[in-house]
Amino acid sequence: MTELRSPLNLLPVVVLIALTAFGFVEVPAGLDLPVHWGLGGEVTATMARNWALLQMPLATAIVWGVFYLIGTSGTATKRASTAIVLRWGLPVLSTLFALVQLVIVLTGLGVALPFFRAT
């Protein structure tokens, strides 16, 4: 099984946690933050600040749980056949979730992002 505590796996999670904490401190309460964007960059769904800031850490925890279960279950041959997905999938998905969290926090701070448009 891939080592879950490797720096490649932990760095995006640490960044995600830091962004979430920063968001709770700096983003004003009562805002609706974007959580989903269309293909053209337009906001298609929003959530209240607390839920919007918690969704990426929760999604990351679920993905880590699924990867852990896949990496520890089955025969050694099946685990070996999924090793490359486990080795690279976890840090890639964690980084993606951290980037989405960054966009959510920046939007909550009022930073205009050129590739996303408000509805």
NORCORBEL-V323711 format. One record per helix or strand of 3 or more residues. SS is the DSSP state (~ for helix, > for strand). FROM is the first residue (numbers start at 0). LEN is the number of residues. Records with the same first field share a line. If there is no record, write none. Layout:
SS: FROM-LEN, FROM-LEN
//
This chain:
~: 6-20, 48-24, 75-6, 82-26
>: 31-6, 41-7
//
